[in-house]
Amino acid sequence: MSLRHPKSLKNLIFRHEIAILFLVAVTGLIGGVSAYFWQHNSAESVRINSMFYLTEQIRGELYAQIQEMIRARILEDERALEAYPEYSRSISERFNELRRRSRSRQEDIAIQELNLSYREIQGDMNKIFDDPYAANRLTRIQILNPAFGQQMVGKFENRYITFKQILSKQHEKLDETLEMWTKFAPFVIPIPLIIAFIIVFYTRQVMRSDFIKPLAKIIKGAGEIRHGKLDYHIEEEGVEEVSELAKGINSMAEELAESRDALLENERQAALGSLIPVVAHNIRNPLASIRATAQLLEHAENQEEISESSHAIIETTDRLGRWVSSLVSYLHPLKPILVYVNAPDLINAALSLLNSKIDEKKIEIIKEGWDISQLLSVDSDLMEQAFYCLLANAVDASPISSSIKVSLAKTEDYIDFRILDSGPGLPFEPTPGNLEPGPSTKKFGTGLGIPIAFKICQKHGWELNFNVIDGQGTEVKIIAPIDKTDEGNV
């Protein structure tokens, strides 16, 4: 028995479930972090690019607005006068959009400074629009001077460049982060697989050592106990439930062993109780006959009486010896050595031993079903002995020049042997285990032929029956199950 306290199967399964949940959690965490990073990085990249685009739009519209202002004042183009305020409204909306997309104080300050520069330019342009003398020749020359335009938008351009540098640095930072994630991705992605392998290996080892192996030992032990090895001890190890099961089976085997020993002792006593009267009867009667003959021998008057008495004593002694030998053979434990034998061959072997008796009494053996070919798993020597006993009884019981019918029939599950003699029928009803079948009608009979046949058939799992048919004789019926394995069929 294991000295350590085993875990319960419930706890073992719970640990297995926790390990699986941990694997799912780690996999989900890594997947979630990766998804969050890619989503965040993509969103940030889109935001920065959109701010680049909005800034370029503001700058372009600013220059377009300046052009419209020049056309309005130099060329007095009325369409330019109408387009000028639309540019102001559009640029204001784009600055508002820039502020909404801003994510840092640095961006907010840069946007405010860029907006302030635009407002300064817008103020200068508004003054030109509001100056009633702006259309004179000097003003026109000033507006057309490139230096004037450069002075007007110079501060805006500087702040525009500064803002783009801020956005460029942020984009570079995103690229660096993406490069770092791409670099470490091959090492991060296999982590769930490694954890899964570790969990599977660990749970497999635990299940194997604490559940599967102990359960396999229980199954093996149960098979050994089922085959009669009640002293077989199953190791009480593994999880609590399996250990308790092994302990229960061991206790059951011990109780069965005790019950078996008690039953065998009771059966032994009962068998001895039934055997003693039979032995006493079969020994006492011959001894009484020998004693009486011996007494006659003392008063014999001539050699003929002496020879007759001596012959009677010898014959009675021989008969007693044959009975004792048959009794020892009957009581000896049978251990069949099974081989596959064709059904008709069993009877043919027994008949061959009786050929002299059959010829002496001129008995006709009628065979039916001898064309049946079916292998049976038997101990050929023991079964030939049983058939010999049954056929010998049939030959002895049948009158001279009569017949004995021996037939075979086959069904899906068994072979049916039948022996029908022409005798007067048995004066008793044979039963298994009964050593007192009645008086033997044969001169040298022991009365143990039928009990021996019963014992051999029972050891093979065959069924033996006797039936007296009026006017025909005694029919012996043997039912032999067919082995369903490939070796048992032809």
ChimeraX attribute file (.defattr): number of C-alpha atoms within 10 A of each C-alpha:
attribute: neighborCount
match mode: 1-to-1
recipient: residues
	/A:1	10
	/A:2	10
	/A:3	7
	/A:4	8
	/A:5	10
	/A:6	17
	/A:7	14
	/A:8	17
	/A:9	17
	/A:10	12
	/A:11	12
	/A:12	18
	/A:13	13
	/A:14	12
	/A:15	13
	/A:16	19
	/A:17	13
	/A:18	12
	/A:19	19
	/A:20	17
	/A:21	12
	/A:22	15
	/A:23	21
	/A:24	14
	/A:25	14
	/A:26	16
	/A:27	18
	/A:28	13
	/A:29	13
	/A:30	16
	/A:31	14
	/A:32	13
	/A:33	12
	/A:34	16
	/A:35	12
	/A:36	12
	/A:37	15
	/A:38	14
	/A:39	12
	/A:40	13
	/A:41	17
	/A:42	14
	/A:43	12
	/A:44	17
	/A:45	16
	/A:46	12
	/A:47	17
	/A:48	21
	/A:49	15
	/A:50	15
	/A:51	22
	/A:52	17
	/A:53	13
	/A:54	17
	/A:55	21
	/A:56	14
	/A:57	15
	/A:58	24
	/A:59	18
	/A:60	13
	/A:61	17
	/A:62	21
	/A:63	15
	/A:64	15
	/A:65	22
	/A:66	20
	/A:67	13
	/A:68	22
	/A:69	24
	/A:70	21
	/A:71	16
	/A:72	20
	/A:73	20
	/A:74	18
	/A:75	13
	/A:76	13
	/A:77	14
	/A:78	11
	/A:79	11
	/A:80	18
	/A:81	17
	/A:82	12
	/A:83	15
	/A:84	18
	/A:85	14
	/A:86	13
	/A:87	19
	/A:88	17
	/A:89	10
	/A:90	15
	/A:91	23
	/A:92	16
	/A:93	13
	/A:94	16
	/A:95	19
	/A:96	13
	/A:97	14
	/A:98	21
	/A:99	16
	/A:100	10
	/A:101	16
	/A:102	17
	/A:103	12
	/A:104	8
	/A:105	9
	/A:106	12
	/A:107	17
	/A:108	17
	/A:109	14
	/A:110	18
	/A:111	22
	/A:112	16
	/A:113	18
	/A:114	24
	/A:115	20
	/A:116	15
	/A:117	21
	/A:118	23
	/A:119	15
	/A:120	16
	/A:121	21
	/A:122	17
	/A:123	12
	/A:124	13
	/A:125	18
	/A:126	12
	/A:127	12
	/A:128	18
	/A:129	17
	/A:130	10
	/A:131	11
	/A:132	9
	/A:133	12
	/A:134	17
	/A:135	17
	/A:136	11
	/A:137	10
	/A:138	10
	/A:139	16
	/A:140	16
	/A:141	12
	/A:142	13
	/A:143	17
	/A:144	12
	/A:145	11
	/A:146	10
	/A:147	11
	/A:148	13
	/A:149	15
	/A:150	12
	/A:151	11
	/A:152	19
	/A:153	18
	/A:154	15
	/A:155	17
	/A:156	23
	/A:157	16
	/A:158	12
	/A:159	19
	/A:160	21
	/A:161	12
	/A:162	16
	/A:163	22
	/A:164	17
	/A:165	12
	/A:166	15
	/A:167	18
	/A:168	15
	/A:169	11
	/A:170	15
	/A:171	17
	/A:172	12
	/A:173	12
	/A:174	17
	/A:175	14
	/A:176	12
	/A:177	14
	/A:178	15
	/A:179	12
	/A:180	11
	/A:181	15
	/A:182	12
	/A:183	11
	/A:184	10
	/A:185	12
	/A:186	10
	/A:187	9
	/A:188	14
	/A:189	14
	/A:190	11
	/A:191	15
	/A:192	19
	/A:193	13
	/A:194	12
	/A:195	17
	/A:196	19
	/A:197	13
	/A:198	14
	/A:199	17
	/A:200	15
	/A:201	12
	/A:202	14
	/A:203	19
	/A:204	14
	/A:205	13
	/A:206	15
	/A:207	19
	/A:208	15
	/A:209	15
	/A:210	22
	/A:211	21
	/A:212	17
	/A:213	14
	/A:214	22
	/A:215	20
	/A:216	12
	/A:217	16
	/A:218	24
	/A:219	14
	/A:220	13
	/A:221	21
	/A:222	21
	/A:223	12
	/A:224	16
	/A:225	21
	/A:226	11
	/A:227	9
	/A:228	13
	/A:229	14
	/A:230	20
	/A:231	13
	/A:232	14
	/A:233	19
	/A:234	23
	/A:235	16
	/A:236	23
	/A:237	27
	/A:238	28
	/A:239	24
	/A:240	19
	/A:241	16
	/A:242	21
	/A:243	25
	/A:244	14
	/A:245	17
	/A:246	25
	/A:247	19
	/A:248	14
	/A:249	19
	/A:250	23
	/A:251	13
	/A:252	14
	/A:253	21
	/A:254	16
	/A:255	13
	/A:256	17
	/A:257	17
	/A:258	13
	/A:259	12
	/A:260	13
	/A:261	12
	/A:262	12
	/A:263	13
	/A:264	13
	/A:265	12
	/A:266	12
	/A:267	12
	/A:268	12
	/A:269	12
	/A:270	11
	/A:271	13
	/A:272	13
	/A:273	11
	/A:274	15
	/A:275	15
	/A:276	11
	/A:277	13
	/A:278	15
	/A:279	16
	/A:280	10
	/A:281	13
	/A:282	16
	/A:283	16
	/A:284	14
	/A:285	13
	/A:286	18
	/A:287	16
	/A:288	11
	/A:289	15
	/A:290	20
	/A:291	13
	/A:292	13
	/A:293	18
	/A:294	17
	/A:295	12
	/A:296	14
	/A:297	18
	/A:298	10
	/A:299	10
	/A:300	15
	/A:301	10
	/A:302	9
	/A:303	9
	/A:304	10
	/A:305	14
	/A:306	18
	/A:307	13
	/A:308	14
	/A:309	21
	/A:310	16
	/A:311	13
	/A:312	16
	/A:313	21
	/A:314	13
	/A:315	15
	/A:316	18
	/A:317	17
	/A:318	14
	/A:319	17
	/A:320	20
	/A:321	14
	/A:322	15
	/A:323	20
	/A:324	16
	/A:325	13
	/A:326	17
	/A:327	19
	/A:328	11
	/A:329	13
	/A:330	18
	/A:331	11
	/A:332	9
	/A:333	10
	/A:334	12
	/A:335	10
	/A:336	15
	/A:337	11
	/A:338	13
	/A:339	12
	/A:340	16
	/A:341	17
	/A:342	18
	/A:343	21
	/A:344	19
	/A:345	15
	/A:346	20
	/A:347	19
	/A:348	14
	/A:349	17
	/A:350	21
	/A:351	19
	/A:352	11
	/A:353	13
	/A:354	16
	/A:355	11
	/A:356	11
	/A:357	14
	/A:358	22
	/A:359	12
	/A:360	11
	/A:361	16
	/A:362	14
	/A:363	20
	/A:364	14
	/A:365	15
	/A:366	12
	/A:367	14
	/A:368	13
	/A:369	13
	/A:370	13
	/A:371	10
	/A:372	14
	/A:373	15
	/A:374	18
	/A:375	20
	/A:376	23
	/A:377	19
	/A:378	23
	/A:379	18
	/A:380	20
	/A:381	14
	/A:382	21
	/A:383	20
	/A:384	22
	/A:385	18
	/A:386	24
	/A:387	24
	/A:388	23
	/A:389	19
	/A:390	18
	/A:391	22
	/A:392	19
	/A:393	21
	/A:394	24
	/A:395	23
	/A:396	18
	/A:397	19
	/A:398	23
	/A:399	16
	/A:400	16
	/A:401	12
	/A:402	15
	/A:403	21
	/A:404	22
	/A:405	16
	/A:406	20
	/A:407	18
	/A:408	18
	/A:409	15
	/A:410	16
	/A:411	9
	/A:412	8
	/A:413	12
	/A:414	17
	/A:415	21
	/A:416	17
	/A:417	20
	/A:418	20
	/A:419	22
	/A:420	24
	/A:421	29
	/A:422	23
	/A:423	23
	/A:424	16
	/A:425	20
	/A:426	18
	/A:427	12
	/A:428	11
	/A:429	11
	/A:430	19
	/A:431	15
	/A:432	16
	/A:433	14
	/A:434	15
	/A:435	20
	/A:436	19
	/A:437	19
	/A:438	14
	/A:439	11
	/A:440	14
	/A:441	14
	/A:442	11
	/A:443	8
	/A:444	14
	/A:445	14
	/A:446	20
	/A:447	19
	/A:448	21
	/A:449	23
	/A:450	22
	/A:451	22
	/A:452	24
	/A:453	23
	/A:454	21
	/A:455	21
	/A:456	24
	/A:457	22
	/A:458	13
	/A:459	16
	/A:460	17
	/A:461	13
	/A:462	16
	/A:463	14
	/A:464	22
	/A:465	15
	/A:466	18
	/A:467	15
	/A:468	19
	/A:469	15
	/A:470	9
	/A:471	10
	/A:472	13
	/A:473	21
	/A:474	23
	/A:475	23
	/A:476	19
	/A:477	17
	/A:478	20
	/A:479	19
	/A:480	22
	/A:481	18
	/A:482	18
	/A:483	16
	/A:484	10
	/A:485	7
	/A:486	7
	/A:487	11
	/A:488	16
	/A:489	14
	/A:490	8
